[in-house]
Amino acid sequence: MRAPLPRLHAITDERIARHPDLERLTGLFAQAGEGLAVHARGRSLAGLELYDLAIRLSGHPPIRLFVNDRLDVALAARAAGVQLTRDSLPPADARGLNADWWIGRSVHSLEEARSALAEGADYLLAGPVFETASHPGVPPMGVERLEEIVRLGSPVIAIGGVSPERARVLKQAGVYGVAAIRALWDAPEPAAAARHLLEAFA
């Protein structure tokens, strides 16, 4: 039986993948306790670079490793889950590689969410909900549109401009958990940042 889906997801990008303190920061996140996943993600990273990133992220229990898009890397690194996009292998086909994975799909609209669930996704990563530096110029989804996705009935992880205060609002909207990049990796006190976000869903 697989462990519950984590409530908090710390997602990397190319900058963070090459951060000299990556492993120290990941270790600090682990101090926040149960319920946190780290995502090995970097669209421009070569396969070996992404695998190296995944291995560096995976040695900090109770944190669980997820890998974005690259199913071969997820298998090799023994990830707990994978995060797919609409251009990835369909979730149902990914499940054939590992029945124990949590399989998520990134979505930006209600239509995409319905399609992802029809294709077998376990959970949805929806956003950006609020304005975020990670997606400059992209109109935020907003809480009302996010609630439409929540009403589909599967766990929703919200991303984009997340803070502890906004996480509490998102929980009231029915969101299962949240994901962040800068709010975690660039926080002055990473362990406290992770703990505060997790506390919003306690």
BAFI-3210 file (N, C-alpha, C; in Angstrom, 3 decimals, decimal comma, padded with zeros to 6 digits):
// residues 202
n [1|2|3|4|5|6|7|8|9|10|11|12|13|14|15|16|17|18|19|20|21|22|23|24|25|26|27|28|29|30|31|32|33|34|35|36|37|38|39|40|41|42|43|44|45|46|47|48|49|50|51|52|53|54|55|56|57|58|59|60|61|62|63|64|65|66|67|68|69|70|71|72|73|74|75|76|77|78|79|80|81|82|83|84|85|86|87|88|89|90|91|92|93|94|95|96|97|98|99|100|101|102|103|104|105|106|107|108|109|110|111|112|113|114|115|116|117|118|119|120|121|122|123|124|125|126|127|128|129|130|131|132|133|134|135|136|137|138|139|140|141|142|143|144|145|146|147|148|149|150|151|152|153|154|155|156|157|158|159|160|161|162|163|164|165|166|167|168|169|170|171|172|173|174|175|176|177|178|179|180|181|182|183|184|185|186|187|188|189|190|191|192|193|194|195|196|197|198|199|200|201|202]
n.u [000,847|000,627|002,089|000,343|-000,539|001,758|001,330|002,698|004,755|007,916|009,368|011,888|013,940|016,018|017,902|017,838|018,541|021,237|022,152|024,536|024,065|022,125|021,648|021,913|019,802|017,643|017,871|017,193|014,493|013,541|013,414|010,968|009,149|006,716|004,974|005,975|007,145|009,796|010,460|012,218|013,047|013,608|013,598|015,521|017,553|019,845|019,330|021,084|021,890|019,444|018,923|021,068|020,337|017,923|018,857|020,393|018,397|017,002|017,915|016,938|015,028|012,029|011,235|009,788|010,580|009,672|009,512|009,595|008,082|010,192|010,090|011,862|013,979|012,624|012,057|014,684|015,661|014,030|011,618|008,816|006,715|005,392|005,267|003,384|002,953|000,715|001,965|003,309|003,722|000,597|-001,183|-002,305|-000,722|001,767|001,350|001,581|004,263|004,965|003,018|002,731|003,315|002,460|000,689|000,675|-000,784|-000,051|-002,132|-004,037|-006,551|-010,110|-010,981|-008,587|-008,105|-010,269|-009,677|-007,195|-007,907|-009,604|-007,762|-006,477|-005,016|-003,855|-003,807|-004,022|-001,983|-002,470|-002,502|-000,972|-002,167|-002,079|-000,413|002,940|006,507|007,678|006,216|006,071|003,844|001,806|-001,620|-003,110|-004,901|-006,727|-008,814|-011,526|-011,784|-010,073|-011,500|-013,485|-012,076|-011,351|-013,824|-014,137|-013,317|-010,906|-007,629|-006,168|-003,318|-002,196|-000,447|001,710|002,484|002,170|001,767|002,019|-000,308|-001,985|-002,128|-003,813|-006,208|-006,535|-006,843|-009,361|-010,786|-010,886|-008,627|-006,125|-003,374|-000,266|002,163|005,467|008,131|010,143|009,182|009,946|012,625|014,073|013,658|014,470|014,591|014,444|013,409|011,477|009,788|008,766|007,518|005,521|003,879|003,008|001,605|-000,673|-002,319|-002,775]
n.v [-001,200|002,165|005,179|008,107|010,796|013,457|016,623|018,959|020,235|020,659|022,132|021,875|023,854|024,650|026,458|025,959|023,291|023,422|024,621|025,375|024,680|022,750|020,116|020,618|022,416|020,751|018,914|020,608|021,075|018,558|018,640|019,692|017,679|015,020|014,593|015,960|016,433|016,375|017,615|016,499|018,415|019,970|021,370|021,755|020,108|017,466|013,892|012,458|014,514|015,142|012,743|012,681|014,903|013,935|011,822|013,242|014,608|012,618|011,545|012,225|011,400|012,211|013,023|012,594|011,511|012,885|012,805|014,885|014,382|012,747|009,507|007,392|008,263|008,483|005,785|004,732|006,163|005,348|006,692|008,057|009,093|010,609|013,514|014,678|016,251|017,671|016,908|014,637|011,043|009,328|009,173|006,610|004,857|005,380|004,298|001,631|001,189|001,466|000,535|001,553|004,223|007,638|009,441|012,403|015,210|018,171|020,964|023,644|024,555|023,935|022,209|020,895|019,614|017,807|016,158|015,091|013,544|011,721|010,319|008,967|010,151|010,484|012,705|016,313|018,997|022,241|025,467|028,622|029,794|032,259|035,368|034,915|034,882|032,847|032,359|034,743|037,177|035,374|034,991|034,698|031,881|032,107|031,794|031,075|029,763|027,707|026,341|025,153|023,107|021,650|020,648|018,476|016,277|014,874|014,812|018,028|019,886|023,033|025,605|028,446|031,529|030,941|031,294|031,047|032,313|032,443|029,721|028,831|029,967|028,552|025,967|026,215|026,438|023,876|022,656|020,120|020,283|022,178|023,527|024,781|026,891|029,194|030,151|028,250|027,231|029,608|030,736|032,536|031,008|027,901|025,486|026,471|027,747|025,572|024,194|026,035|026,132|023,479|023,402|024,794|022,899|021,110]
n.w [000,000|-000,927|000,425|001,741|-000,532|-000,686|000,990|000,508|-002,045|-003,157|-005,794|-008,229|-010,485|-013,333|-012,280|-009,511|-009,537|-009,961|-007,725|-005,256|-002,608|-002,590|-001,480|001,249|001,670|001,037|003,093|005,206|004,627|005,276|007,997|008,546|008,770|008,162|005,012|002,805|-000,503|-002,897|-006,114|-008,856|-011,398|-014,498|-017,401|-019,391|-018,670|-019,256|-019,514|-017,762|-016,063|-014,843|-013,569|-011,755|-010,221|-009,134|-007,529|-005,682|-004,379|-003,140|-000,766|001,801|004,043|005,922|003,394|000,162|-003,135|-006,231|-009,789|-012,575|-015,609|-016,889|-017,158|-017,259|-015,665|-013,256|-012,714|-012,485|-010,311|-008,317|-007,634|-005,786|-007,085|-010,121|-012,167|-014,741|-017,998|-020,487|-022,782|-022,190|-021,721|-021,536|-018,381|-017,732|-019,221|-018,108|-015,618|-016,107|-015,961|-013,297|-010,805|-008,283|-008,218|-007,438|-009,705|-011,299|-013,075|-014,749|-014,974|-016,481|-016,790|-016,530|-018,529|-019,280|-016,869|-016,643|-018,833|-018,034|-015,789|-016,991|-018,403|-016,458|-014,331|-010,963|-009,336|-009,556|-010,580|-010,343|-011,835|-012,880|-009,756|-008,449|-009,283|-010,371|-010,267|-011,608|-013,871|-015,688|-016,975|-017,456|-017,129|-013,930|-012,582|-010,477|-007,517|-007,793|-010,316|-009,798|-007,838|-009,393|-010,592|-008,333|-007,605|-009,245|-007,895|-007,431|-005,814|-005,583|-006,184|-005,625|-007,366|-007,759|-006,776|-004,079|-000,571|003,063|004,105|001,851|001,393|003,407|002,579|000,232|001,204|002,389|000,093|-000,726|-001,685|-001,872|-001,332|-001,681|-004,000|-004,563|-005,717|-005,534|-003,047|-001,280|-001,884|-001,984|000,446|003,455|005,777|005,262|006,475|008,255|006,435|004,967|007,043|007,864|005,598|005,513|007,901|007,304|006,231|008,176]
ca.u [000,000|001,474|001,891|-000,532|000,024|002,253|000,566|003,574|005,657|008,992|009,720|013,135|014,117|017,432|018,714|017,929|019,262|022,679|022,417|025,605|023,567|020,896|021,447|021,712|018,445|016,724|017,936|016,428|013,076|013,209|013,140|009,563|008,377|006,043|004,043|006,654|007,801|010,633|010,340|013,353|012,487|014,491|013,273|016,704|018,568|020,016|018,862|022,032|021,805|018,215|019,109|021,939|019,509|016,989|019,591|020,769|017,194|016,299|018,537|016,550|013,733|010,883|010,872|009,651|011,023|008,872|010,267|008,707|008,088|011,115|009,725|013,058|014,705|011,822|012,292|016,064|015,871|013,056|010,761|007,501|005,679|005,789|004,422|003,350|002,314|-000,157|002,821|003,958|003,006|-000,644|-001,053|-002,617|000,440|002,822|001,046|002,066|005,676|005,050|001,654|002,755|003,552|001,469|000,845|-000,004|-000,777|-000,117|-003,277|-004,208|-007,949|-011,056|-010,971|-007,387|-008,269|-011,164|-008,941|-006,169|-008,551|-010,102|-006,605|-005,992|-004,179|-004,261|-003,962|-003,802|-001,224|-003,198|-002,037|-000,701|-003,367|-001,805|000,722|004,187|007,692|008,055|005,478|005,748|002,938|000,731|-002,731|-003,377|-006,171|-007,637|-009,382|-012,832|-011,560|-009,461|-012,570|-014,161|-011,248|-011,475|-015,123|-014,079|-013,264|-009,589|-006,750|-005,604|-002,175|-002,188|000,876|001,736|002,300|001,693|002,337|001,234|-001,636|-002,760|-002,356|-005,002|-007,347|-006,657|-007,422|-010,794|-011,374|-010,940|-007,375|-005,473|-002,038|000,316|003,514|006,163|009,552|010,875|008,713|010,647|014,065|014,694|013,250|015,576|014,606|013,713|012,649|010,303|008,887|008,077|006,639|004,368|002,979|002,393|000,666|-001,943|-003,129|-002,805]
ca.v [000,000|003,353|006,217|009,179|011,839|014,577|017,871|020,053|019,809|021,614|021,834|022,483|024,261|024,539|027,243|025,257|022,038|023,693|025,381|024,703|024,224|021,985|019,024|021,204|022,950|019,618|018,415|021,521|020,779|017,312|018,962|020,086|016,490|014,234|015,248|016,817|015,811|017,232|017,235|016,684|019,008|020,879|021,028|021,758|019,202|016,173|012,785|012,158|015,621|015,006|011,586|013,122|015,750|013,079|011,087|014,197|014,987|011,449|011,007|013,013|011,012|011,529|013,592|011,625|012,003|012,826|013,218|015,489|014,022|011,695|008,271|006,560|008,744|008,124|004,369|004,514|006,792|004,774|007,788|007,714|009,592|011,334|014,645|014,691|017,365|017,185|016,369|013,430|009,775|009,360|008,585|005,176|004,143|005,510|003,371|000,318|001,084|001,315|000,651|002,203|005,659|008,694|010,007|013,688|015,896|019,631|021,477|025,096|024,874|022,875|021,245|020,069|018,783|016,700|015,261|014,396|012,523|010,690|009,534|008,150|010,841|010,350|014,039|017,411|020,156|023,276|026,825|029,340|030,307|033,680|035,831|034,323|035,208|031,676|032,433|036,150|037,448|034,383|035,396|033,697|031,169|032,608|030,771|030,605|028,769|026,550|025,602|024,323|021,903|020,903|019,973|017,232|015,220|014,296|015,730|019,127|020,605|024,370|026,193|029,797|032,610|030,383|031,732|030,418|032,929|031,978|028,283|028,656|030,276|027,444|024,821|026,485|026,215|022,442|022,165|019,080|020,715|023,235|023,353|026,060|026,900|030,231|030,299|027,261|027,162|030,920|031,246|032,763|029,872|026,881|024,557|027,189|027,975|024,306|023,882|026,931|025,711|022,221|023,674|025,265|021,741|020,184]
ca.w [000,000|-001,013|001,424|001,247|-001,381|000,120|000,954|000,074|-003,110|-003,459|-007,177|-008,677|-011,877|-013,697|-011,344|-008,234|-009,775|-009,911|-006,505|-004,510|-001,309|-002,834|-000,526|002,579|001,703|001,084|004,460|006,061|004,397|005,971|009,398|008,682|009,090|007,130|004,109|001,835|-001,652|-003,735|-007,522|-009,755|-012,612|-015,213|-018,788|-020,255|-018,143|-019,915|-018,693|-016,688|-015,103|-014,077|-012,683|-010,665|-009,368|-008,403|-006,493|-004,642|-003,648|-002,586|000,444|002,974|004,581|005,303|002,092|-000,925|-004,433|-007,446|-010,970|-013,571|-017,023|-017,317|-016,480|-017,123|-014,487|-012,089|-012,457|-012,052|-009,012|-007,385|-007,192|-005,247|-007,969|-011,319|-012,551|-016,198|-018,689|-021,563|-023,838|-021,681|-021,859|-020,766|-017,038|-017,704|-019,740|-017,103|-014,520|-016,480|-015,592|-011,844|-010,288|-006,971|-008,339|-007,531|-011,043|-011,402|-014,366|-014,660|-015,733|-016,419|-017,045|-016,197|-019,634|-019,142|-015,675|-016,996|-019,725|-017,251|-014,960|-017,893|-018,825|-015,346|-013,338|-009,561|-008,763|-010,501|-010,142|-011,064|-011,658|-011,632|-009,110|-008,253|-010,081|-009,912|-011,055|-012,412|-015,141|-015,917|-018,088|-017,554|-016,256|-012,897|-012,647|-009,454|-006,641|-008,277|-011,369|-009,137|-007,166|-010,394|-010,746|-007,079|-007,577|-010,019|-006,895|-007,212|-005,091|-006,353|-005,634|-006,224|-007,535|-008,309|-005,830|-002,815|000,707|004,140|004,197|000,699|001,542|004,238|001,708|-000,706|001,922|002,520|-001,228|-000,964|-002,261|-001,069|-000,928|-002,494|-004,522|-004,671|-006,089|-004,811|-001,668|-000,468|-002,111|-001,750|001,756|004,403|006,707|004,497|007,318|008,752|005,297|004,699|008,172|007,850|004,529|005,930|008,992|006,721|005,870|009,332]
c.u [000,876|001,109|000,978|000,209|000,524|001,414|001,378|004,600|006,646|009,562|011,000|012,981|015,615|018,334|018,907|018,689|020,769|023,070|023,489|025,150|022,326|020,651|021,249|020,289|017,413|016,707|017,171|014,930|012,648|012,880|011,680|008,658|007,725|005,227|004,672|007,293|008,701|010,577|011,638|012,797|013,497|014,381|014,500|017,797|018,637|019,580|019,773|022,031|020,568|018,302|019,981|021,170|018,575|017,678|019,974|019,572|016,614|016,825|018,167|015,162|013,336|010,428|010,776|009,961|009,949|009,760|009,278|009,051|008,953|010,857|010,913|013,866|013,942|012,002|013,675|016,308|014,897|012,151|009,429|006,377|006,258|004,773|004,513|002,734|001,427|000,649|003,535|003,177|001,709|-000,481|-001,306|-001,447|001,608|002,601|001,510|003,535|005,864|003,663|001,590|002,993|002,295|001,712|000,004|000,084|-000,891|-001,256|-003,429|-005,648|-008,811|-011,065|-009,758|-007,502|-009,155|-010,445|-007,912|-006,775|-009,097|-008,979|-005,940|-005,099|-004,743|-004,551|-003,641|-002,954|-001,725|-002,644|-001,598|-001,975|-003,256|-000,642|002,020|005,330|008,124|007,369|005,088|004,846|001,817|-000,403|-002,991|-004,769|-007,192|-008,317|-010,695|-012,683|-010,911|-010,521|-013,338|-013,405|-011,348|-012,763|-015,165|-013,838|-011,930|-008,694|-006,147|-004,480|-002,106|-000,774|000,740|001,436|001,823|002,474|001,547|-000,169|-002,524|-003,036|-003,591|-006,277|-007,602|-007,237|-008,916|-011,521|-011,405|-009,688|-006,712|-004,131|-001,527|001,717|004,149|007,590|010,261|010,465|009,382|012,163|014,772|014,335|014,462|015,728|013,788|012,875|011,379|009,296|008,093|007,095|005,374|003,370|002,279|001,341|-000,685|-002,871|-003,196|-004,241]
c.v [001,241|004,367|007,308|010,170|012,987|015,840|019,038|019,514|020,927|021,257|022,563|023,039|024,190|025,296|026,493|023,947|022,224|024,505|024,668|024,147|023,346|020,925|019,542|021,734|021,821|019,006|019,290|021,308|019,545|017,561|019,348|018,899|015,834|015,127|016,122|015,970|016,837|016,694|017,517|017,151|019,970|020,577|020,967|020,815|017,927|015,067|012,475|013,260|015,491|013,821|011,964|014,007|014,901|012,334|012,026|014,614|013,848|010,973|011,718|012,613|011,967|012,134|012,477|012,273|011,811|013,299|013,741|015,003|012,812|010,403|007,342|006,961|008,374|006,654|004,137|005,052|006,292|005,846|007,262|008,159|010,299|012,431|014,803|015,980|016,794|016,613|015,090|012,182|009,861|008,676|007,074|004,350|004,223|004,524|001,957|000,105|000,876|001,580|001,402|003,705|006,464|009,377|011,269|014,256|017,392|020,125|022,975|025,527|023,688|021,801|020,319|019,137|017,579|015,671|014,434|013,277|011,392|009,772|008,804|008,827|010,642|011,700|015,068|018,489|021,330|024,661|027,445|029,957|031,817|034,085|035,280|034,693|034,050|031,670|033,881|036,332|036,457|034,802|034,322|033,113|031,759|031,479|030,231|029,549|027,514|025,697|024,721|023,018|021,031|020,084|018,708|016,032|014,555|015,284|016,780|019,769|021,941|024,919|027,601|030,854|032,157|030,960|031,029|030,991|032,453|030,489|028,018|028,954|029,114|026,206|025,004|026,264|024,735|021,841|021,164|019,538|021,785|022,848|024,726|025,840|027,917|030,352|029,305|027,354|028,491|031,508|031,464|031,616|028,736|025,936|025,210|027,423|026,711|023,982|024,742|026,552|024,398|022,448|024,157|024,110|020,699|019,934]
c.w [000,000|000,068|000,862|000,352|-000,495|-000,068|000,393|-000,918|-003,409|-004,827|-007,562|-010,094|-012,163|-012,731|-010,035|-008,393|-009,653|-008,676|-005,676|-003,167|-001,432|-001,765|000,890|002,709|001,792|002,474|005,434|005,876|005,195|007,436|009,632|008,970|007,886|006,193|003,048|000,740|-002,324|-005,161|-008,251|-011,095|-013,213|-016,688|-019,692|-019,763|-018,978|-018,963|-017,522|-015,632|-014,228|-013,121|-011,490|-009,689|-008,518|-007,271|-005,352|-003,794|-002,820|-001,248|001,727|003,469|005,725|003,977|001,048|-002,272|-005,493|-008,600|-012,004|-014,969|-017,382|-016,546|-016,323|-015,896|-013,217|-011,725|-011,874|-010,650|-007,953|-006,779|-006,668|-006,171|-009,165|-011,601|-014,068|-016,721|-019,789|-022,718|-023,419|-022,085|-021,049|-019,410|-017,004|-018,224|-018,774|-015,965|-014,841|-016,142|-014,096|-011,250|-008,966|-007,047|-008,055|-008,873|-011,152|-012,800|-014,098|-015,538|-015,492|-016,655|-016,632|-017,277|-019,541|-017,941|-015,971|-017,871|-018,956|-016,414|-015,819|-018,354|-017,666|-014,336|-011,934|-008,915|-009,834|-009,849|-010,973|-010,782|-012,973|-011,062|-008,898|-009,154|-009,491|-010,841|-011,938|-013,779|-015,414|-017,136|-018,263|-016,616|-015,196|-013,021|-011,677|-008,699|-007,194|-009,367|-010,796|-008,454|-008,144|-010,600|-009,503|-007,069|-008,439|-009,107|-006,651|-006,475|-006,024|-005,556|-006,357|-006,273|-008,106|-007,272|-004,465|-001,638|001,803|004,262|003,055|000,787|002,391|003,440|000,751|-000,039|002,074|001,194|-001,603|-001,562|-001,313|-000,523|-001,865|-002,948|-004,673|-005,142|-005,198|-003,349|-000,729|-000,643|-001,827|-000,391|002,653|005,396|006,066|005,349|007,825|007,631|004,986|005,814|008,160|006,753|004,892|007,012|008,471|006,387|006,999|009,784]
res [m|r|a|p|l|p|r|l|h|a|i|t|d|e|r|i|a|r|h|p|d|l|e|r|l|t|g|l|f|a|q|a|g|e|g|l|a|v|h|a|r|g|r|s|l|a|g|l|e|l|y|d|l|a|i|r|l|s|g|h|p|p|i|r|l|f|v|n|d|r|l|d|v|a|l|a|a|r|a|a|g|v|q|l|t|r|d|s|l|p|p|a|d|a|r|g|l|n|a|d|w|w|i|g|r|s|v|h|s|l|e|e|a|r|s|a|l|a|e|g|a|d|y|l|l|a|g|p|v|f|e|t|a|s|h|p|g|v|p|p|m|g|v|e|r|l|e|e|i|v|r|l|g|s|p|v|i|a|i|g|g|v|s|p|e|r|a|r|v|l|k|q|a|g|v|y|g|v|a|a|i|r|a|l|w|d|a|p|e|p|a|a|a|a|r|h|l|l|e|a|f|a]
***
